[in-house]
């Protein structure tokens, strides 16, 4: 039986998730954040709560945007070298969506240098934040049961086809400053107080699902769409958690959601700073991971 090492990029938020996940031995490949003249390794020396507090109060954010950098080559190599030294035959690396940067391609390229030493599967999760991390957590659980890598990858592929991220960017500022909205469209969005309901496309891109006027209406529409996605599925067959950056919008979402009969069944997990610096400190929404029932085929 192969011994399989699970790894995940820091955007998977395992550092910010409940303690029970941090004891699974998942190696974290850390992406870097550059902010206020300093360089940070996500999840290591950058506290997300403090980070979003600074983003909320920073003067002239347009000219003081944080930006991100890919993980160091040496750090990626160290993860692979440790896996080999610890007697692992295989590794699975769960990486934030390739549509959000070059980290996936970089890790894949480095992995090729280890083909004769370690079988490495680099997985483009097509998502980020705890949705990404949860895939790594489930893979770790499957591996601990003695499942083969082929079977684990099939189960993970099913989960990826059924994962959801849906939320609201309460202000368009950071989307505009990062080039997501430009020119007249950006101006009209500010003028009309538009709040986009966003989600991840099947290609792994953050795209607007709908544009709604006012934050509360956008949050209410998020709840409606979530209910539609959950359908009549039993809560034991999915995990549902809050995703947020700063505290303001998530408080409002929690006040609204009981009207729609929404109850989360997993602890909230703050959005990774690497992801949040592109969206800004005014995001709130949900992550959903569907759990495959025995009557549901792997191929659908």
C-alpha positions in Angstrom: 0.0 0.0 0.0 1.4 3.4 -1.0 2.1 6.0 1.7 0.5 9.3 0.5 1.5 12.7 1.7 -1.1 15.5 1.4 -0.1 19.1 0.8 -2.0 22.3 0.3 -1.3 25.9 -0.6 -1.8 28.4 2.2 -4.9 29.8 0.4 -6.7 26.7 1.6 -7.1 28.3 5.0 -6.2 25.2 7.0 -4.2 27.6 9.3 -7.4 29.5 10.1 -9.7 26.4 10.3 -10.6 24.5 13.5 -7.6 22.9 15.3 -8.7 19.3 14.5 -7.6 19.9 10.9 -4.2 21.3 11.8 -3.3 17.9 13.4 -3.7 15.9 10.2 -0.1 16.5 9.1 -1.0 18.3 5.9 2.0 20.3 4.7 1.3 24.0 3.8 3.0 25.7 0.8 2.9 29.3 1.7 2.1 32.1 -0.8 3.5 35.5 0.0 1.7 38.8 0.6 3.4 42.2 0.2 1.8 45.0 2.2 2.9 48.4 3.6 6.5 47.7 2.5 6.7 44.3 4.2 6.7 40.7 3.0 4.6 38.1 4.8 4.2 34.3 4.4 0.5 33.6 4.6 -0.6 31.7 7.6 2.8 32.0 9.2 3.4 35.7 10.1 0.3 37.4 8.8 -2.8 37.5 11.0 -5.9 37.7 8.7 -8.1 39.6 11.2 -5.4 42.3 11.7 -4.9 42.3 7.9 -8.5 43.1 7.1 -8.7 45.7 9.8 -5.9 47.5 8.2 -7.5 47.2 4.7 -10.7 48.8 6.1 -8.9 51.8 7.5 -6.0 52.3 5.1 -5.9 55.8 3.5 -5.8 56.0 -0.3 -6.2 52.2 -0.9 -5.9 52.7 -4.6 -2.3 53.5 -4.3 -1.5 51.2 -1.4 -2.9 47.9 -2.6 -1.4 44.7 -1.2 -0.2 42.2 -3.7 0.8 38.6 -3.7 3.8 36.5 -4.8 4.1 32.8 -5.6 5.7 30.4 -3.0 9.4 30.2 -3.0 10.9 27.4 -5.2 13.0 26.3 -2.3 10.0 25.9 0.0 8.2 23.8 -2.6 11.3 21.6 -3.1 11.6 21.3 0.7 8.1 19.9 1.0 8.9 17.2 -1.7 12.3 16.4 -0.1 10.7 16.0 3.4 8.0 13.6 1.9 10.8 11.5 0.4 12.8 11.5 3.5 9.8 10.5 5.6 9.2 7.5 3.3 6.2 8.6 1.3 5.7 7.0 -2.1 3.2 9.6 -3.4 2.1 13.2 -2.8 -1.0 15.1 -3.6 -0.7 18.9 -3.7 -4.0 20.9 -3.6 -3.5 24.3 -5.2 -5.7 27.3 -5.5 -7.4 27.8 -8.9 -5.0 28.1 -11.7 -7.2 30.9 -13.0 -6.1 33.1 -10.0 -2.3 33.0 -10.7 0.7 31.0 -11.6 1.2 29.0 -8.4 -0.3 25.8 -9.9 1.9 25.9 -13.0 5.0 26.6 -10.8 4.4 23.6 -8.5 3.6 21.4 -11.5 6.9 22.4 -13.1 8.9 21.7 -10.0 7.1 18.4 -9.5 8.5 17.1 -12.8 12.0 17.2 -11.3 10.9 14.5 -8.8 9.2 12.1 -11.2 11.8 9.4 -10.5 11.6 9.9 -6.7 8.0 10.6 -5.8 4.7 10.2 -7.6 3.2 13.7 -7.3 -0.4 14.7 -8.3 -0.9 18.4 -8.4 -4.6 19.2 -8.2 -6.0 22.4 -9.6 -8.9 22.8 -7.2 -10.7 25.4 -9.3 -11.5 27.3 -6.1 -9.7 28.9 -3.2 -10.2 29.5 0.6 -11.5 26.7 2.8 -13.2 25.0 -0.2 -9.6 24.3 -1.4 -8.4 23.3 2.1 -11.4 20.9 2.7 -10.5 19.0 -0.4 -7.0 18.4 1.1 -8.6 17.5 4.4 -10.9 14.9 2.8 -8.0 13.5 0.8 -6.0 13.1 4.1 -9.0 11.3 5.6 -9.3 9.0 2.6 -5.6 8.2 2.7 -5.8 7.3 6.4 -8.4 4.7 5.5 -5.9 3.1 3.1 -7.6 4.2 -0.1 -5.5 4.2 -3.2 -4.5 7.4 -4.9 -6.7 6.6 -7.9 -9.7 6.2 -5.7 -8.9 9.3 -3.7 -8.6 11.4 -6.9 -12.0 10.1 -8.1 -13.7 11.1 -4.9 -12.0 14.5 -4.9 -13.0 15.0 -8.6 -16.6 14.3 -7.5 -16.4 16.9 -4.7 -14.9 19.5 -7.0 -17.8 19.1 -9.4 -20.2 19.8 -6.6 -18.4 22.5 -4.5 -19.7 26.0 -4.2 -18.5 29.4 -3.2 -21.1 32.2 -3.3 -20.9 35.6 -1.6 -21.1 39.4 -1.9 -18.5 42.0 -2.4 -20.0 44.8 -0.3 -18.0 47.5 -2.1 -16.5 47.6 -5.5 -13.4 49.5 -4.6 -10.9 46.6 -4.6 -12.5 44.9 -7.6 -12.1 48.2 -9.5 -8.5 48.9 -8.2 -7.4 45.4 -9.2 -8.7 45.9 -12.7 -11.8 43.7 -12.4 -14.2 46.5 -13.3 -13.0 49.3 -15.6 -14.0 52.6 -17.0 -17.7 53.5 -17.3 -18.8 50.2 -15.8 -16.8 50.8 -12.7 -18.1 54.4 -12.4 -21.8 53.2 -12.9 -21.3 50.5 -10.3 -20.3 53.0 -7.7 -23.0 55.5 -8.8 -25.8 52.9 -8.6 -24.6 51.2 -5.4 -24.2 47.9 -7.2 -23.1 44.9 -5.1 -22.2 41.8 -7.2 -23.1 38.4 -6.0 -20.0 36.4 -7.0 -19.1 32.7 -7.3 -16.6 30.4 -8.9 -17.2 29.3 -12.4 -16.4 25.7 -13.5 -13.2 27.1 -15.0 -12.1 28.4 -11.6 -12.6 32.1 -12.1 -14.4 34.5 -9.7 -17.2 35.9 -11.8 -20.4 37.9 -11.0 -23.5 35.7 -10.8 -25.8 38.7 -10.5 -25.6 42.4 -9.9 -27.9 43.7 -7.1 -28.5 47.1 -5.7 -27.6 47.6 -2.1 -25.7 45.3 0.2 -28.7 43.9 2.0 -30.5 43.0 -1.2 -27.4 41.3 -2.5 -27.0 39.3 0.7 -30.6 38.3 0.6 -30.2 37.2 -3.0 -27.1 35.2 -2.0 -29.3 33.3 0.6 -31.9 32.6 -2.1 -29.4 31.2 -4.5 -27.8 29.1 -1.8 -31.2 27.6 -0.9 -31.7 26.7 -4.6 -28.3 25.0 -4.7 -28.9 23.0 -1.5 -32.3 21.9 -2.7 -33.8 19.2 -0.5 -30.4 17.6 0.3 -30.1 16.4 3.9 -27.7 18.6 5.9 -25.7 15.4 6.8 -24.8 15.2 3.1 -23.1 18.6 2.9 -20.9 20.9 4.9 -21.9 24.6 4.9 -19.8 27.4 6.4 -19.5 31.2 6.4 -16.7 32.8 4.4 -15.8 36.4 5.3 -13.1 39.0 5.3 -13.9 42.0 7.5 -16.5 41.8 10.2 -19.2 44.2 8.9 -20.9 42.3 6.2 -20.8 38.8 7.8 -22.7 40.3 10.8 -25.5 41.5 8.4 -25.5 38.1 6.6 -26.0 36.2 9.9 -29.0 38.5 10.7 -30.6 37.9 7.3 -30.1 34.2 6.8 -32.7 32.9 9.4 -35.4 34.4 7.2 -34.4 31.9 4.5 -34.1 28.9 6.9 -30.3 28.7 6.4 -28.3 27.1 9.1 -24.5 26.5 8.7 -23.3 23.1 10.0 -19.5 23.9 10.0 -17.5 26.6 11.7 -16.9 29.8 9.8 -13.5 30.2 8.2 -12.0 33.6 7.4 -10.9 34.1 3.8 -7.1 33.8 3.2 -5.3 37.2 2.9 -3.9 36.1 -0.5 -7.5 35.8 -1.8 -8.9 38.6 0.3 -6.5 41.3 -0.8 -8.0 41.1 -4.3 -11.6 41.3 -3.0 -11.2 43.7 -0.1 -12.4 43.6 3.5 -16.1 43.8 2.7 -16.9 40.2 1.6 -19.3 37.7 3.1 -20.8 34.5 1.8 -20.8 30.7 2.0 -18.7 27.7 1.1 -20.5 24.5 0.4 -19.0 21.0 0.1 -21.3 18.3 -0.9 -20.6 14.8 0.5 -21.2 11.9 -1.8 -24.0 9.5 -0.7 -23.6 5.8 -1.3 -26.4 6.0 -3.9 -24.6 8.6 -5.9 -22.2 7.4 -8.6 -18.7 8.8 -8.9 -19.2 9.6 -12.5 -22.1 11.9 -13.1 
